[in-house]
Amino acid sequence: MKTLANFSRIIAGTMTWGAWGKKLSKQEMITLMNHCLETGVTTFDHADIYGGYGNEEEFGNAYAFSKIPREDIQLITKCGIQYLTKARDNKVKHYEYSEEYIIWSAERSLEKLCTDYVDLLLLHRPSPLMDPEPIARAVEQLLKSGKIRSFGVSNFTPSQIAMLETAIPVESNQVECSLTAEGVMYDGTLDDCIANKRMAMAWSPLGSYFREDNHKTKRIREALQPMKVRYSASEDQLILAWLMKHPAKIYPVIGTSNAGRITDSLRAVEISLDLEDWFILLQASQGHEVP
């Protein structure tokens, strides 16, 4: 699979760093950025809508003050969702993928993030009104000007990507994927990444395991207990290792803003799950043996 711009194997998701989560101060963001770099997490995942369209600016202000060299980090951001918030005069949540809007949104993200380019721009979610031609014109202009280094999508199906690729190559797809949400392993999404050498990223890579207490999570918890001892690993490390064993070479986008959990997540990269252990966890999630 492609590894765009030398992205770190674990990607730091910033959605909860600002108003939608921990509301980190500028100094707290700087401290967390530096901690990420010290542990080997150099890639930061953003979207224009995070924090009600405020996260990019907060991160950018902290980044500019941090004096971290731009070449030491990689920045991902997304555009397209028109969110219902005081920051924009929208009557209804919708998607906007006109040529003018994509260029405007990307340039706005650059300004907010205090950078001259982003390493990867993603279309955040598919719209039923997507037209590949204006999207391609916008992306080609951004690539040619150096304002973006790569182009991809998020939450797209293989057929939606194929439609876009009639006009513009798509280098990555960021989708929901985890032990508790493994549908993309069966619907062709990850097959498409492998077949077309598309970088696969997973948001919410720990799934619902730590958020819900139900039959599924109880089965997984029971299956994990002997593995925690055998691999000398925590539950979250094993769940990330399960995800990264997939041949699509999935890059987890971890949403935590806890420095200790970021450090711990790197241990998952070193864990090689036994084949049968991988299927024991899959069976625990699905509640039945594979067909």
C-alpha positions as CSV (number, residue, x, y, z in Angstrom):
1,M,0.0,0.0,0.0
2,K,1.0,3.6,-0.4
3,T,2.4,5.5,2.5
4,L,1.7,9.1,1.8
5,A,4.3,11.6,2.8
6,N,5.9,9.2,5.3
7,F,2.9,9.2,7.5
8,S,3.5,7.7,11.0
9,R,2.1,4.2,11.5
10,I,-0.2,5.6,14.2
11,I,-2.0,8.9,13.3
12,A,-3.1,11.4,15.9
13,G,-6.7,12.4,15.4
14,T,-7.3,16.0,16.7
15,M,-11.1,16.0,16.8
16,T,-11.3,16.0,20.6
17,W,-8.4,18.4,21.2
18,G,-10.6,21.5,21.1
19,A,-14.3,22.4,21.6
20,W,-15.6,19.0,20.9
21,G,-13.6,17.4,23.6
22,K,-10.8,18.3,26.0
23,K,-10.7,22.1,25.2
24,L,-6.9,22.0,25.4
25,S,-5.2,25.4,25.9
26,K,-2.5,26.5,23.5
27,Q,0.2,25.4,25.8
28,E,-1.5,22.0,26.3
29,M,-1.7,21.5,22.6
30,I,2.0,22.4,22.1
31,T,2.9,19.9,24.9
32,L,0.8,17.2,23.3
33,M,2.2,17.9,19.8
34,N,5.8,17.6,21.2
35,H,4.9,14.4,23.0
36,C,3.5,12.9,19.8
37,L,6.7,13.7,18.0
38,E,8.9,12.3,20.8
39,T,7.0,9.0,20.6
40,G,7.0,8.8,16.8
41,V,3.5,10.0,16.0
42,T,4.2,12.7,13.4
43,T,0.9,12.8,11.5
44,F,-2.1,14.8,12.6
45,D,-5.6,14.3,11.3
46,H,-8.0,17.3,11.0
47,A,-11.2,18.3,9.4
48,D,-12.6,21.8,8.8
49,I,-15.7,21.0,10.8
50,Y,-14.0,19.8,14.0
51,G,-14.8,22.0,16.9
52,G,-17.6,23.7,15.0
53,Y,-15.0,24.9,12.4
54,G,-12.6,26.1,15.2
55,N,-10.2,23.2,15.8
56,E,-7.9,24.0,12.9
57,E,-7.3,27.5,14.0
58,E,-6.6,26.5,17.6
59,F,-4.2,23.8,16.5
60,G,-2.6,26.2,14.0
61,N,-2.0,28.9,16.6
62,A,-0.4,26.4,18.9
63,Y,1.7,24.9,16.0
64,A,2.9,28.3,15.0
65,F,4.0,29.1,18.5
66,S,5.6,25.7,19.0
67,K,8.3,26.3,16.4
68,I,8.1,22.7,15.3
69,P,9.7,22.5,11.8
70,R,7.0,21.9,9.1
71,E,9.0,19.1,7.6
72,D,8.8,17.1,10.9
73,I,5.1,16.7,10.7
74,Q,2.4,15.7,8.3
75,L,-1.1,17.3,8.2
76,I,-4.3,15.8,6.9
77,T,-7.5,17.7,6.7
78,K,-11.0,17.2,5.2
79,C,-13.6,19.4,3.5
80,G,-17.1,19.1,2.2
81,I,-19.5,18.8,5.2
82,Q,-21.6,22.0,5.7
83,Y,-22.4,21.7,9.3
84,L,-25.2,23.4,11.3
85,T,-23.4,25.8,13.5
86,K,-23.2,29.5,14.4
87,A,-20.0,29.7,12.4
88,R,-21.9,29.3,9.1
89,D,-25.2,30.4,7.7
90,N,-26.5,26.9,6.8
91,K,-30.2,26.0,6.7
92,V,-29.6,22.3,6.6
93,K,-26.6,19.9,7.0
94,H,-25.4,19.2,3.5
95,Y,-22.3,18.6,1.3
96,E,-20.6,21.1,-0.9
97,Y,-18.1,19.9,-3.6
98,S,-18.1,22.6,-6.2
99,E,-14.8,23.6,-7.7
100,E,-14.9,27.0,-6.0
101,Y,-15.8,25.6,-2.6
102,I,-13.1,22.9,-2.5
103,I,-10.4,25.5,-3.3
104,W,-11.8,28.0,-0.8
105,S,-12.0,25.4,1.9
106,A,-8.5,24.1,1.4
107,E,-7.1,27.6,1.4
108,R,-9.0,28.4,4.5
109,S,-7.6,25.3,6.2
110,L,-4.1,26.4,5.2
111,E,-4.6,29.8,6.8
112,K,-6.1,28.3,10.0
113,L,-3.4,25.7,10.3
114,C,-0.6,28.3,9.8
115,T,0.9,26.3,7.0
116,D,1.6,26.7,3.3
117,Y,0.4,23.1,2.4
118,V,-1.3,20.1,3.7
119,D,0.1,16.6,3.0
120,L,-3.3,15.2,2.3
121,L,-6.7,16.7,1.6
122,L,-9.8,14.4,1.9
123,L,-13.4,14.8,0.8
124,H,-15.0,14.1,4.1
125,R,-18.2,12.2,3.1
126,P,-19.7,11.3,-0.2
127,S,-22.5,13.5,-1.6
128,P,-25.2,12.1,-4.0
129,L,-24.6,15.2,-6.1
130,M,-20.8,14.7,-6.6
131,D,-19.6,15.5,-10.1
132,P,-16.0,14.2,-10.7
133,E,-15.1,16.9,-13.2
134,P,-15.3,20.0,-11.0
135,I,-13.8,18.1,-8.1
136,A,-10.9,17.1,-10.4
137,R,-10.4,20.7,-11.6
138,A,-10.2,21.9,-8.0
139,V,-7.8,19.2,-6.8
140,E,-5.5,19.6,-9.8
141,Q,-5.3,23.3,-9.2
142,L,-4.4,22.7,-5.5
143,L,-1.9,20.0,-6.4
144,K,-0.3,22.2,-9.1
145,S,0.0,25.2,-6.7
146,G,1.6,23.0,-4.0
147,K,-1.2,23.8,-1.5
148,I,-1.9,20.1,-1.1
149,R,0.5,17.2,-1.6
150,S,-2.0,14.3,-2.0
151,F,-5.7,13.8,-2.5
152,G,-8.0,11.2,-1.0
153,V,-11.5,10.6,0.4
154,S,-13.1,9.5,3.6
155,N,-16.1,7.2,4.1
156,F,-16.4,6.4,0.3
157,T,-17.4,3.1,-1.2
158,P,-15.4,1.5,-4.0
159,S,-18.0,2.6,-6.6
160,Q,-17.9,6.2,-5.5
161,I,-14.1,6.2,-5.7
162,A,-14.3,4.6,-9.2
163,M,-16.6,7.4,-10.2
164,L,-14.1,10.0,-9.0
165,E,-11.3,8.2,-10.7
166,T,-12.8,8.8,-14.1
167,A,-11.4,12.3,-13.6
168,I,-8.8,12.3,-10.8
169,P,-6.7,9.6,-9.0
170,V,-7.7,8.9,-5.4
171,E,-4.7,8.0,-3.2
172,S,-6.4,7.1,0.1
173,N,-9.6,6.3,1.9
174,Q,-10.3,6.9,5.6
175,V,-13.2,4.8,6.9
176,E,-14.7,3.5,10.1
177,C,-13.0,0.2,10.8
178,S,-12.4,-1.7,14.1
179,L,-12.9,-5.0,15.8
180,T,-16.5,-3.9,16.6
181,A,-17.1,-2.3,13.1
182,E,-15.5,-4.6,10.6
183,G,-18.0,-4.2,7.7
184,V,-15.4,-2.6,5.4
185,M,-13.5,-5.9,5.5
186,Y,-16.4,-7.5,3.7
187,D,-18.0,-4.9,1.5
188,G,-15.1,-4.4,-0.9
189,T,-13.7,-1.2,0.7
190,L,-10.5,-2.7,1.9
191,D,-10.3,-4.9,-1.1
192,D,-10.3,-1.8,-3.2
193,C,-7.4,-0.3,-1.2
194,I,-5.3,-3.4,-1.7
195,A,-6.2,-3.8,-5.4
196,N,-5.5,-0.1,-6.2
197,K,-2.6,0.5,-3.8
198,R,-4.7,3.0,-1.9
199,M,-3.7,4.0,1.6
200,A,-6.3,2.8,4.1
201,M,-6.9,4.7,7.3
202,A,-9.3,3.8,10.1
203,W,-11.2,6.3,12.3
204,S,-12.5,5.1,15.6
205,P,-10.0,2.2,15.5
206,L,-11.0,1.0,19.0
207,G,-14.6,1.0,18.0
208,S,-17.3,0.7,20.7
209,Y,-15.2,-1.5,23.0
210,F,-14.5,1.1,25.7
211,R,-17.8,3.0,25.1
212,E,-20.4,0.2,25.4
213,D,-21.1,-2.7,27.7
214,N,-23.1,-5.2,25.6
215,H,-23.0,-8.8,24.5
216,K,-20.4,-8.1,21.8
217,T,-18.0,-6.2,24.1
218,K,-18.3,-8.8,26.8
219,R,-17.4,-11.5,24.4
220,I,-14.4,-9.6,23.2
221,R,-13.3,-8.8,26.7
222,E,-13.4,-12.5,27.6
223,A,-11.4,-13.4,24.5
224,L,-8.8,-10.7,25.3
225,Q,-8.0,-11.8,28.8
226,P,-5.6,-14.7,28.0
227,M,-4.1,-12.7,25.2
228,K,-3.2,-9.8,27.5
229,V,-1.0,-12.2,29.4
230,R,0.4,-14.0,26.3
231,Y,1.3,-10.8,24.5
232,S,2.1,-8.7,27.6
233,A,-0.2,-6.1,26.1
234,S,-3.3,-4.0,27.1
235,E,-6.7,-4.4,25.5
236,D,-6.4,-1.3,23.4
237,Q,-3.0,-2.4,22.1
238,L,-4.4,-5.8,21.1
239,I,-7.4,-4.3,19.4
240,L,-5.1,-1.9,17.4
241,A,-2.8,-4.9,16.6
242,W,-5.8,-6.8,15.3
243,L,-6.7,-4.0,13.0
244,M,-3.1,-3.5,11.7
245,K,-2.7,-7.2,10.9
246,H,-5.1,-6.8,7.9
247,P,-3.2,-6.8,4.5
248,A,-4.6,-3.4,3.6
249,K,-2.0,-2.1,6.1
250,I,-4.5,0.0,7.9
251,Y,-3.3,3.2,9.6
252,P,-5.3,3.8,12.8
253,V,-6.3,7.4,13.5
254,I,-6.4,7.4,17.3
255,G,-8.7,10.0,18.9
256,T,-7.2,10.2,22.3
257,S,-5.7,13.4,23.7
258,N,-4.1,11.5,26.6
259,A,-0.3,11.5,26.3
260,G,0.0,8.1,28.1
261,R,-2.5,6.4,25.8
262,I,-0.7,7.8,22.7
263,T,2.6,6.3,24.0
264,D,0.9,3.0,24.7
265,S,-0.7,2.8,21.2
266,L,2.8,2.7,19.6
267,R,3.4,-0.7,21.3
268,A,0.6,-2.1,19.1
269,V,2.8,-1.7,16.1
270,E,5.2,-4.3,17.5
271,I,2.6,-6.9,18.2
272,S,2.1,-9.7,15.7
273,L,-1.1,-11.5,16.5
274,D,-1.2,-15.2,15.9
275,L,-3.5,-16.1,13.0
276,E,-5.9,-18.1,15.2
277,D,-5.9,-15.4,17.9
278,W,-7.0,-12.9,15.2
279,F,-9.9,-15.1,14.3
280,I,-10.8,-15.7,17.9
281,L,-11.3,-12.0,18.3
282,L,-13.3,-11.8,15.0
283,Q,-15.5,-14.6,16.2
284,A,-16.0,-12.9,19.6
285,S,-17.1,-9.7,17.8
286,Q,-19.5,-11.3,15.4
287,G,-20.9,-13.8,17.9
288,H,-20.4,-16.8,15.6
289,E,-17.7,-18.7,13.9
290,V,-16.8,-17.7,10.3
291,P,-18.8,-19.5,7.6
